[in-house]
Amino acid sequence: MTEKTTSKYERVLCTHCEGAGCIYCEKTGYVLVLAPARRCRHCDGDGCIYCGFTGWAGLKGRYDE
């Protein structure tokens, strides 16, 4: 049985720490966002409460699959 492996999430650089690792990206330097990756419309990628201070829209939540 063939299974398609299409991820609906994309790994992108955390704009808050620019890849250094911080509390917002769980010290990895990267976050998962819904594909295609888009900057947060509220802050234009600078970081705000709407994007979890990562700069990206569609941030994957802890309990999202």
N, CA, C and O atoms as a Tripos MOL2 file, in Angstrom:
@<TRIPOS>MOLECULE
protein
  260   259    65     0     0
PROTEIN
NO_CHARGES

@<TRIPOS>ATOM
      1 N           0.8370   -1.1850    0.0000 N.3       1 MET1
      2 CA          0.0000    0.0000    0.0000 C.3       1 MET1
      3 C           0.8850    1.2540    0.0000 C.2       1 MET1
      4 O           1.7470    1.4050    0.8660 O.2       1 MET1
      5 N           0.6800    2.1140   -0.9330 N.am      2 THR2
      6 CA          1.4660    3.3350   -1.0510 C.3       2 THR2
      7 C           0.8120    4.4380   -0.2400 C.2       2 THR2
      8 O          -0.4000    4.6460   -0.2900 O.2       2 THR2
      9 N           1.6480    5.1340    0.5020 N.am      3 GLU3
     10 CA          1.1380    6.2020    1.3480 C.3       3 GLU3
     11 C           1.7920    7.5130    0.9600 C.2       3 GLU3
     12 O           3.0160    7.5900    0.8540 O.2       3 GLU3
     13 N           0.9840    8.5500    0.7450 N.am      4 LYS4
     14 CA          1.5250    9.8680    0.4250 C.3       4 LYS4
     15 C           2.0290   10.5120    1.7030 C.2       4 LYS4
     16 O           1.3420   10.5020    2.7250 O.2       4 LYS4
     17 N           3.2050   11.0620    1.6480 N.am      5 THR5
     18 CA          3.7590   11.7580    2.8110 C.3       5 THR5
     19 C           3.8370   13.2430    2.5030 C.2       5 THR5
     20 O           4.8960   13.7610    2.1490 O.2       5 THR5
     21 N           2.7290   13.9090    2.6400 N.am      6 THR6
     22 CA          2.6920   15.3460    2.4180 C.3       6 THR6
     23 C           2.4970   16.0160    3.7660 C.2       6 THR6
     24 O           1.5140   15.7610    4.4620 O.2       6 THR6
     25 N           3.4160   16.8500    4.1170 N.am      7 SER7
     26 CA          3.3400   17.5540    5.3790 C.3       7 SER7
     27 C           2.6080   18.8670    5.1670 C.2       7 SER7
     28 O           2.8550   19.5880    4.2000 O.2       7 SER7
     29 N           1.7090   19.1600    6.0810 N.am      8 LYS8
     30 CA          1.0240   20.4390    5.9670 C.3       8 LYS8
     31 C           1.7720   21.5340    6.7210 C.2       8 LYS8
     32 O           1.3530   22.6910    6.7380 O.2       8 LYS8
     33 N           2.8970   21.1480    7.3490 N.am      9 TYR9
     34 CA          3.7230   22.1110    8.0650 C.3       9 TYR9
     35 C           5.0970   22.2330    7.4170 C.2       9 TYR9
     36 O           5.6020   21.3090    6.7810 O.2       9 TYR9
     37 N           5.6750   23.4110    7.6060 N.am     10 GLU10
     38 CA          6.9750   23.7250    7.0310 C.3      10 GLU10
     39 C           7.8870   24.2300    8.1530 C.2      10 GLU10
     40 O           7.4370   24.9840    9.0160 O.2      10 GLU10
     41 N           9.1390   23.8340    8.1530 N.am     11 ARG11
     42 CA         10.0940   24.2710    9.1710 C.3      11 ARG11
     43 C          10.7590   25.5650    8.7070 C.2      11 ARG11
     44 O          11.3430   25.6190    7.6250 O.2      11 ARG11
     45 N          10.6630   26.6160    9.5450 N.am     12 VAL12
     46 CA         11.2230   27.9240    9.1950 C.3      12 VAL12
     47 C          12.0390   28.4750   10.3630 C.2      12 VAL12
     48 O          11.8570   28.0670   11.5100 O.2      12 VAL12
     49 N          12.9230   29.3900   10.0580 N.am     13 LEU13
     50 CA         13.7860   30.0260   11.0430 C.3      13 LEU13
     51 C          12.9740   30.9420   11.9580 C.2      13 LEU13
     52 O          12.1780   31.7510   11.4820 O.2      13 LEU13
     53 N          13.1710   30.8160   13.2460 N.am     14 CYS14
     54 CA         12.5020   31.6990   14.2070 C.3      14 CYS14
     55 C          13.0690   33.1070   14.0470 C.2      14 CYS14
     56 O          14.2820   33.2980   14.1380 O.2      14 CYS14
     57 N          12.2150   34.0810   13.8130 N.am     15 THR15
     58 CA         12.7180   35.4430   13.5980 C.3      15 THR15
     59 C          13.0450   36.1460   14.9060 C.2      15 THR15
     60 O          13.7560   37.1510   14.9040 O.2      15 THR15
     61 N          12.5430   35.6390   16.0100 N.am     16 HIS16
     62 CA         12.8470   36.2660   17.3050 C.3      16 HIS16
     63 C          14.3140   36.0940   17.6630 C.2      16 HIS16
     64 O          14.9700   37.0460   18.0860 O.2      16 HIS16
     65 N          14.8340   34.8730   17.4920 N.am     17 CYS17
     66 CA         16.2260   34.6050   17.8770 C.3      17 CYS17
     67 C          17.1430   34.4110   16.6660 C.2      17 CYS17
     68 O          18.3490   34.2230   16.8270 O.2      17 CYS17
     69 N          16.5800   34.4550   15.4610 N.am     18 GLU18
     70 CA         17.3210   34.2680   14.2110 C.3      18 GLU18
     71 C          18.1270   32.9680   14.2020 C.2      18 GLU18
     72 O          19.2490   32.9180   13.6980 O.2      18 GLU18
     73 N          17.5290   31.9200   14.7710 N.am     19 GLY19
     74 CA         18.1540   30.6080   14.7380 C.3      19 GLY19
     75 C          19.0280   30.2680   15.9280 C.2      19 GLY19
     76 O          19.5300   29.1470   16.0140 O.2      19 GLY19
     77 N          19.2270   31.1980   16.8460 N.am     20 ALA20
     78 CA         20.0970   30.9540   17.9990 C.3      20 ALA20
     79 C          19.4330   30.0650   19.0460 C.2      20 ALA20
     80 O          20.1170   29.3700   19.7970 O.2      20 ALA20
     81 N          18.1130   30.0870   19.0950 N.am     21 GLY21
     82 CA         17.3720   29.3010   20.0810 C.3      21 GLY21
     83 C          16.8540   30.1910   21.2010 C.2      21 GLY21
     84 O          17.6240   30.9080   21.8390 O.2      21 GLY21
     85 N          15.5670   30.1430   21.4350 N.am     22 CYS22
     86 CA         14.9510   30.9540   22.4870 C.3      22 CYS22
     87 C          13.7450   30.1960   23.0450 C.2      22 CYS22
     88 O          13.4480   29.0840   22.6090 O.2      22 CYS22
     89 N          13.0660   30.7960   23.9980 N.am     23 ILE23
     90 CA         11.9280   30.0920   24.6030 C.3      23 ILE23
     91 C          10.7510   29.9640   23.6400 C.2      23 ILE23
     92 O           9.9310   29.0590   23.7950 O.2      23 ILE23
     93 N          10.6520   30.8360   22.6680 N.am     24 TYR24
     94 CA          9.5240   30.8030   21.7450 C.3      24 TYR24
     95 C           9.6270   29.6650   20.7320 C.2      24 TYR24
     96 O           8.6080   29.1930   20.2270 O.2      24 TYR24
     97 N          10.8400   29.2240   20.4340 N.am     25 CYS25
     98 CA         11.0410   28.1090   19.4980 C.3      25 CYS25
     99 C          11.5480   26.8620   20.2240 C.2      25 CYS25
    100 O          12.0440   25.9270   19.5950 O.2      25 CYS25
    101 N          11.4190   26.8570   21.5350 N.am     26 GLU26
    102 CA         11.8620   25.7450   22.3850 C.3      26 GLU26
    103 C          13.3500   25.4400   22.2020 C.2      26 GLU26
    104 O          13.7720   24.2840   22.1930 O.2      26 GLU26
    105 N          14.1280   26.5140   22.0570 N.am     27 LYS27
    106 CA         15.5920   26.4640   21.9440 C.3      27 LYS27
    107 C          16.1110   25.6840   20.7370 C.2      27 LYS27
    108 O          17.2450   25.2020   20.7470 O.2      27 LYS27
    109 N          15.2700   25.5570   19.6840 N.am     28 THR28
    110 CA         15.6990   24.8540   18.4800 C.3      28 THR28
    111 C          16.1490   25.8060   17.3810 C.2      28 THR28
    112 O          16.9220   25.4180   16.5050 O.2      28 THR28
    113 N          15.6730   27.0480   17.4160 N.am     29 GLY29
    114 CA         16.0000   28.0120   16.3720 C.3      29 GLY29
    115 C          15.0280   27.9750   15.2070 C.2      29 GLY29
    116 O          15.0810   28.8270   14.3200 O.2      29 GLY29
    117 N          14.1350   26.9800   15.2090 N.am     30 TYR30
    118 CA         13.1680   26.8180   14.1250 C.3      30 TYR30
    119 C          11.7750   26.5760   14.6990 C.2      30 TYR30
    120 O          11.6260   26.1140   15.8300 O.2      30 TYR30
    121 N          10.7590   26.8970   13.9000 N.am     31 VAL31
    122 CA          9.3730   26.6150   14.2670 C.3      31 VAL31
    123 C           8.6690   25.9650   13.0870 C.2      31 VAL31
    124 O           9.1110   26.0900   11.9450 O.2      31 VAL31
    125 N           7.5870   25.2790   13.3620 N.am     32 LEU32
    126 CA          6.7690   24.6850   12.3080 C.3      32 LEU32
    127 C           5.5530   25.5730   12.0830 C.2      32 LEU32
    128 O           4.8630   25.9580   13.0270 O.2      32 LEU32
    129 N           5.3040   25.8910   10.8150 N.am     33 VAL33
    130 CA          4.1620   26.7160   10.4390 C.3      33 VAL33
    131 C           3.4210   26.0460    9.2840 C.2      33 VAL33
    132 O           3.9790   25.2120    8.5710 O.2      33 VAL33
    133 N           2.1660   26.4210    9.1140 N.am     34 LEU34
    134 CA          1.3900   25.8830    8.0050 C.3      34 LEU34
    135 C           2.0200   26.2760    6.6790 C.2      34 LEU34
    136 O           2.4070   27.4270    6.4770 O.2      34 LEU34
    137 N           2.1160   25.3140    5.7880 N.am     35 ALA35
    138 CA          2.6730   25.5720    4.4560 C.3      35 ALA35
    139 C           1.6040   26.1900    3.5740 C.2      35 ALA35
    140 O           0.4420   25.7960    3.6830 O.2      35 ALA35
    141 N           1.9230   27.1060    2.7340 N.am     36 PRO36
    142 CA          3.2100   27.7700    2.5620 C.3      36 PRO36
    143 C           3.4630   28.7730    3.6910 C.2      36 PRO36
    144 O           2.5300   29.4090    4.1810 O.2      36 PRO36
    145 N           4.7000   28.9080    4.0910 N.am     37 ALA37
    146 CA          5.0740   29.7940    5.1980 C.3      37 ALA37
    147 C           4.7980   31.2480    4.8320 C.2      37 ALA37
    148 O           5.1220   31.7000    3.7330 O.2      37 ALA37
    149 N           4.1910   31.9750    5.7760 N.am     38 ARG38
    150 CA          3.8910   33.3960    5.5750 C.3      38 ARG38
    151 C           4.2280   34.1610    6.8510 C.2      38 ARG38
    152 O           4.0430   33.6590    7.9600 O.2      38 ARG38
    153 N           4.7160   35.3610    6.6800 N.am     39 ARG39
    154 CA          5.0120   36.2280    7.8280 C.3      39 ARG39
    155 C           3.7000   36.6330    8.4920 C.2      39 ARG39
    156 O           2.6530   36.6850    7.8470 O.2      39 ARG39
    157 N           3.7690   36.9150    9.7700 N.am     40 CYS40
    158 CA          2.5960   37.3550   10.5340 C.3      40 CYS40
    159 C           2.0930   38.6760    9.9680 C.2      40 CYS40
    160 O           2.8730   39.6050    9.7550 O.2      40 CYS40
    161 N           0.7950   38.7570    9.7270 N.am     41 ARG41
    162 CA          0.2270   39.9750    9.1380 C.3      41 ARG41
    163 C           0.1130   41.1140   10.1510 C.2      41 ARG41
    164 O          -0.0220   42.2760    9.7680 O.2      41 ARG41
    165 N           0.1680   40.7870   11.4210 N.am     42 HIS42
    166 CA          0.0430   41.8170   12.4540 C.3      42 HIS42
    167 C           1.3530   42.5630   12.6950 C.2      42 HIS42
    168 O           1.3450   43.7620   12.9720 O.2      42 HIS42
    169 N           2.4720   41.8570   12.5890 N.am     43 CYS43
    170 CA          3.7630   42.4840   12.9060 C.3      43 CYS43
    171 C           4.7450   42.4520   11.7400 C.2      43 CYS43
    172 O           5.8540   42.9750   11.8530 O.2      43 CYS43
    173 N           4.3520   41.8470   10.6240 N.am     44 ASP44
    174 CA          5.2070   41.7340    9.4490 C.3      44 ASP44
    175 C           6.5300   41.0270    9.7500 C.2      44 ASP44
    176 O           7.5680   41.3530    9.1740 O.2      44 ASP44
    177 N           6.4710   40.0480   10.6690 N.am     45 GLY45
    178 CA          7.6510   39.2440   10.9570 C.3      45 GLY45
    179 C           8.5070   39.7170   12.1140 C.2      45 GLY45
    180 O           9.5240   39.0940   12.4190 O.2      45 GLY45
    181 N           8.1170   40.8130   12.7700 N.am     46 ASP46
    182 CA          8.9200   41.3220   13.8900 C.3      46 ASP46
    183 C           8.6790   40.5530   15.1840 C.2      46 ASP46
    184 O           9.5660   40.4910   16.0350 O.2      46 ASP46
    185 N           7.4900   39.9650   15.3480 N.am     47 GLY47
    186 CA          7.1460   39.2170   16.5560 C.3      47 GLY47
    187 C           6.1280   39.9550   17.3990 C.2      47 GLY47
    188 O           6.3400   41.1070   17.7790 O.2      47 GLY47
    189 N           5.0280   39.2930   17.6890 N.am     48 CYS48
    190 CA          3.9620   39.8760   18.4970 C.3      48 CYS48
    191 C           3.1870   38.7410   19.1730 C.2      48 CYS48
    192 O           3.5270   37.5690   19.0080 O.2      48 CYS48
    193 N           2.1510   39.0920   19.9310 N.am     49 ILE49
    194 CA          1.3940   38.0590   20.6380 C.3      49 ILE49
    195 C           0.6220   37.1530   19.6830 C.2      49 ILE49
    196 O           0.3360   36.0080   20.0320 O.2      49 ILE49
    197 N           0.2840   37.6270   18.5090 N.am     50 TYR50
    198 CA         -0.5120   36.8430   17.5630 C.3      50 TYR50
    199 C           0.2940   35.7120   16.9130 C.2      50 TYR50
    200 O          -0.2800   34.7030   16.5050 O.2      50 TYR50
    201 N           1.6000   35.8700   16.8150 N.am     51 CYS51
    202 CA          2.4430   34.8400   16.1910 C.3      51 CYS51
    203 C           3.3270   34.1400   17.2170 C.2      51 CYS51
    204 O           4.2510   33.4160   16.8470 O.2      51 CYS51
    205 N           3.0530   34.3490   18.4900 N.am     52 GLY52
    206 CA          3.8670   33.7320   19.5270 C.3      52 GLY52
    207 C           5.2890   34.2530   19.5360 C.2      52 GLY52
    208 O           6.2120   33.5540   19.9560 O.2      52 GLY52
    209 N           5.4680   35.4980   19.0680 N.am     53 PHE53
    210 CA          6.7580   36.1780   19.0010 C.3      53 PHE53
    211 C           7.7620   35.4770   18.0860 C.2      53 PHE53
    212 O           8.9690   35.6720   18.2290 O.2      53 PHE53
    213 N           7.2700   34.6580   17.1430 N.am     54 THR54
    214 CA          8.1560   33.9730   16.2020 C.3      54 THR54
    215 C           8.2270   34.6840   14.8560 C.2      54 THR54
    216 O           9.1620   34.4600   14.0870 O.2      54 THR54
    217 N           7.2380   35.5490   14.5600 N.am     55 GLY55
    218 CA          7.2250   36.2780   13.2900 C.3      55 GLY55
    219 C           6.4820   35.5710   12.1750 C.2      55 GLY55
    220 O           6.4220   36.0920   11.0610 O.2      55 GLY55
    221 N           5.9080   34.3890   12.4360 N.am     56 TRP56
    222 CA          5.2600   33.5880   11.4010 C.3      56 TRP56
    223 C           3.7840   33.3670   11.6840 C.2      56 TRP56
    224 O           3.3770   33.2290   12.8380 O.2      56 TRP56
    225 N           2.9880   33.3340   10.6310 N.am     57 ALA57
    226 CA          1.5570   33.0300   10.7370 C.3      57 ALA57
    227 C           1.3660   31.5190   10.6590 C.2      57 ALA57
    228 O           2.1590   30.8220   10.0250 O.2      57 ALA57
    229 N           0.3230   31.0170   11.2990 N.am     58 GLY58
    230 CA          0.0050   29.5940   11.2160 C.3      58 GLY58
    231 C           0.9250   28.7100   12.0270 C.2      58 GLY58
    232 O           1.2210   27.5840   11.6270 O.2      58 GLY58
    233 N           1.3760   29.2030   13.1510 N.am     59 LEU59
    234 CA          2.2910   28.4590   14.0070 C.3      59 LEU59
    235 C           1.6440   27.1620   14.4830 C.2      59 LEU59
    236 O           0.4910   27.1610   14.9140 O.2      59 LEU59
    237 N           2.3830   26.0680   14.4060 N.am     60 LYS60
    238 CA          1.8800   24.7700   14.8530 C.3      60 LYS60
    239 C           1.8090   24.7620   16.3610 C.2      60 LYS60
    240 O           2.7950   25.0570   17.0370 O.2      60 LYS60
    241 N           0.6570   24.4290   16.8880 N.am     61 GLY61
    242 CA          0.4640   24.3650   18.3220 C.3      61 GLY61
    243 C           1.0010   23.0750   18.9080 C.2      61 GLY61
    244 O           1.2760   22.1210   18.1810 O.2      61 GLY61
    245 N           1.1470   23.0480   20.1860 N.am     62 ARG62
    246 CA          1.6960   21.8850   20.8820 C.3      62 ARG62
    247 C           0.8490   20.6410   20.6430 C.2      62 ARG62
    248 O           1.3960   19.5440   20.5310 O.2      62 ARG62
    249 N          -0.4710   20.7870   20.5630 N.am     63 TYR63
    250 CA         -1.3580   19.6380   20.4280 C.3      63 TYR63
    251 C          -1.8950   19.4170   19.0150 C.2      63 TYR63
    252 O          -2.7400   18.5490   18.8000 O.2      63 TYR63
    253 N          -1.4060   20.1990   18.0530 N.am     64 ASP64
    254 CA         -1.7890   20.0060   16.6540 C.3      64 ASP64
    255 C          -1.0890   18.7720   16.0930 C.2      64 ASP64
    256 O           0.0260   18.4370   16.4920 O.2      64 ASP64
    257 N          -1.7600   18.1080   15.1660 N.am     65 GLU65
    258 CA         -1.1530   16.9380   14.5230 C.3      65 GLU65
    259 C          -0.5300   17.2920   13.2080 C.2      65 GLU65
    260 O           0.0250   16.4240   12.5350 O.2      65 GLU65
@<TRIPOS>BOND
     1     1     2 1
     2     2     3 1
     3     3     4 2
     4     3     5 am
     5     5     6 1
     6     6     7 1
     7     7     8 2
     8     7     9 am
     9     9    10 1
    10    10    11 1
    11    11    12 2
    12    11    13 am
    13    13    14 1
    14    14    15 1
    15    15    16 2
    16    15    17 am
    17    17    18 1
    18    18    19 1
    19    19    20 2
    20    19    21 am
    21    21    22 1
    22    22    23 1
    23    23    24 2
    24    23    25 am
    25    25    26 1
    26    26    27 1
    27    27    28 2
    28    27    29 am
    29    29    30 1
    30    30    31 1
    31    31    32 2
    32    31    33 am
    33    33    34 1
    34    34    35 1
    35    35    36 2
    36    35    37 am
    37    37    38 1
    38    38    39 1
    39    39    40 2
    40    39    41 am
    41    41    42 1
    42    42    43 1
    43    43    44 2
    44    43    45 am
    45    45    46 1
    46    46    47 1
    47    47    48 2
    48    47    49 am
    49    49    50 1
    50    50    51 1
    51    51    52 2
    52    51    53 am
    53    53    54 1
    54    54    55 1
    55    55    56 2
    56    55    57 am
    57    57    58 1
    58    58    59 1
    59    59    60 2
    60    59    61 am
    61    61    62 1
    62    62    63 1
    63    63    64 2
    64    63    65 am
    65    65    66 1
    66    66    67 1
    67    67    68 2
    68    67    69 am
    69    69    70 1
    70    70    71 1
    71    71    72 2
    72    71    73 am
    73    73    74 1
    74    74    75 1
    75    75    76 2
    76    75    77 am
    77    77    78 1
    78    78    79 1
    79    79    80 2
    80    79    81 am
    81    81    82 1
    82    82    83 1
    83    83    84 2
    84    83    85 am
    85    85    86 1
    86    86    87 1
    87    87    88 2
    88    87    89 am
    89    89    90 1
    90    90    91 1
    91    91    92 2
    92    91    93 am
    93    93    94 1
    94    94    95 1
    95    95    96 2
    96    95    97 am
    97    97    98 1
    98    98    99 1
    99    99   100 2
   100    99   101 am
   101   101   102 1
   102   102   103 1
   103   103   104 2
   104   103   105 am
   105   105   106 1
   106   106   107 1
   107   107   108 2
   108   107   109 am
   109   109   110 1
   110   110   111 1
   111   111   112 2
   112   111   113 am
   113   113   114 1
   114   114   115 1
   115   115   116 2
   116   115   117 am
   117   117   118 1
   118   118   119 1
   119   119   120 2
   120   119   121 am
   121   121   122 1
   122   122   123 1
   123   123   124 2
   124   123   125 am
   125   125   126 1
   126   126   127 1
   127   127   128 2
   128   127   129 am
   129   129   130 1
   130   130   131 1
   131   131   132 2
   132   131   133 am
   133   133   134 1
   134   134   135 1
   135   135   136 2
   136   135   137 am
   137   137   138 1
   138   138   139 1
   139   139   140 2
   140   139   141 am
   141   141   142 1
   142   142   143 1
   143   143   144 2
   144   143   145 am
   145   145   146 1
   146   146   147 1
   147   147   148 2
   148   147   149 am
   149   149   150 1
   150   150   151 1
   151   151   152 2
   152   151   153 am
   153   153   154 1
   154   154   155 1
   155   155   156 2
   156   155   157 am
   157   157   158 1
   158   158   159 1
   159   159   160 2
   160   159   161 am
   161   161   162 1
   162   162   163 1
   163   163   164 2
   164   163   165 am
   165   165   166 1
   166   166   167 1
   167   167   168 2
   168   167   169 am
   169   169   170 1
   170   170   171 1
   171   171   172 2
   172   171   173 am
   173   173   174 1
   174   174   175 1
   175   175   176 2
   176   175   177 am
   177   177   178 1
   178   178   179 1
   179   179   180 2
   180   179   181 am
   181   181   182 1
   182   182   183 1
   183   183   184 2
   184   183   185 am
   185   185   186 1
   186   186   187 1
   187   187   188 2
   188   187   189 am
   189   189   190 1
   190   190   191 1
   191   191   192 2
   192   191   193 am
   193   193   194 1
   194   194   195 1
   195   195   196 2
   196   195   197 am
   197   197   198 1
   198   198   199 1
   199   199   200 2
   200   199   201 am
   201   201   202 1
   202   202   203 1
   203   203   204 2
   204   203   205 am
   205   205   206 1
   206   206   207 1
   207   207   208 2
   208   207   209 am
   209   209   210 1
   210   210   211 1
   211   211   212 2
   212   211   213 am
   213   213   214 1
   214   214   215 1
   215   215   216 2
   216   215   217 am
   217   217   218 1
   218   218   219 1
   219   219   220 2
   220   219   221 am
   221   221   222 1
   222   222   223 1
   223   223   224 2
   224   223   225 am
   225   225   226 1
   226   226   227 1
   227   227   228 2
   228   227   229 am
   229   229   230 1
   230   230   231 1
   231   231   232 2
   232   231   233 am
   233   233   234 1
   234   234   235 1
   235   235   236 2
   236   235   237 am
   237   237   238 1
   238   238   239 1
   239   239   240 2
   240   239   241 am
   241   241   242 1
   242   242   243 1
   243   243   244 2
   244   243   245 am
   245   245   246 1
   246   246   247 1
   247   247   248 2
   248   247   249 am
   249   249   250 1
   250   250   251 1
   251   251   252 2
   252   251   253 am
   253   253   254 1
   254   254   255 1
   255   255   256 2
   256   255   257 am
   257   257   258 1
   258   258   259 1
   259   259   260 2
@<TRIPOS>SUBSTRUCTURE
     1 MET1         2 RESIDUE 1 A MET
     2 THR2         6 RESIDUE 1 A THR
     3 GLU3        10 RESIDUE 1 A GLU
     4 LYS4        14 RESIDUE 1 A LYS
     5 THR5        18 RESIDUE 1 A THR
     6 THR6        22 RESIDUE 1 A THR
     7 SER7        26 RESIDUE 1 A SER
     8 LYS8        30 RESIDUE 1 A LYS
     9 TYR9        34 RESIDUE 1 A TYR
    10 GLU10       38 RESIDUE 1 A GLU
    11 ARG11       42 RESIDUE 1 A ARG
    12 VAL12       46 RESIDUE 1 A VAL
    13 LEU13       50 RESIDUE 1 A LEU
    14 CYS14       54 RESIDUE 1 A CYS
    15 THR15       58 RESIDUE 1 A THR
    16 HIS16       62 RESIDUE 1 A HIS
    17 CYS17       66 RESIDUE 1 A CYS
    18 GLU18       70 RESIDUE 1 A GLU
    19 GLY19       74 RESIDUE 1 A GLY
    20 ALA20       78 RESIDUE 1 A ALA
    21 GLY21       82 RESIDUE 1 A GLY
    22 CYS22       86 RESIDUE 1 A CYS
    23 ILE23       90 RESIDUE 1 A ILE
    24 TYR24       94 RESIDUE 1 A TYR
    25 CYS25       98 RESIDUE 1 A CYS
    26 GLU26      102 RESIDUE 1 A GLU
    27 LYS27      106 RESIDUE 1 A LYS
    28 THR28      110 RESIDUE 1 A THR
    29 GLY29      114 RESIDUE 1 A GLY
    30 TYR30      118 RESIDUE 1 A TYR
    31 VAL31      122 RESIDUE 1 A VAL
    32 LEU32      126 RESIDUE 1 A LEU
    33 VAL33      130 RESIDUE 1 A VAL
    34 LEU34      134 RESIDUE 1 A LEU
    35 ALA35      138 RESIDUE 1 A ALA
    36 PRO36      142 RESIDUE 1 A PRO
    37 ALA37      146 RESIDUE 1 A ALA
    38 ARG38      150 RESIDUE 1 A ARG
    39 ARG39      154 RESIDUE 1 A ARG
    40 CYS40      158 RESIDUE 1 A CYS
    41 ARG41      162 RESIDUE 1 A ARG
    42 HIS42      166 RESIDUE 1 A HIS
    43 CYS43      170 RESIDUE 1 A CYS
    44 ASP44      174 RESIDUE 1 A ASP
    45 GLY45      178 RESIDUE 1 A GLY
    46 ASP46      182 RESIDUE 1 A ASP
    47 GLY47      186 RESIDUE 1 A GLY
    48 CYS48      190 RESIDUE 1 A CYS
    49 ILE49      194 RESIDUE 1 A ILE
    50 TYR50      198 RESIDUE 1 A TYR
    51 CYS51      202 RESIDUE 1 A CYS
    52 GLY52      206 RESIDUE 1 A GLY
    53 PHE53      210 RESIDUE 1 A PHE
    54 THR54      214 RESIDUE 1 A THR
    55 GLY55      218 RESIDUE 1 A GLY
    56 TRP56      222 RESIDUE 1 A TRP
    57 ALA57      226 RESIDUE 1 A ALA
    58 GLY58      230 RESIDUE 1 A GLY
    59 LEU59      234 RESIDUE 1 A LEU
    60 LYS60      238 RESIDUE 1 A LYS
    61 GLY61      242 RESIDUE 1 A GLY
    62 ARG62      246 RESIDUE 1 A ARG
    63 TYR63      250 RESIDUE 1 A TYR
    64 ASP64      254 RESIDUE 1 A ASP
    65 GLU65      258 RESIDUE 1 A GLU
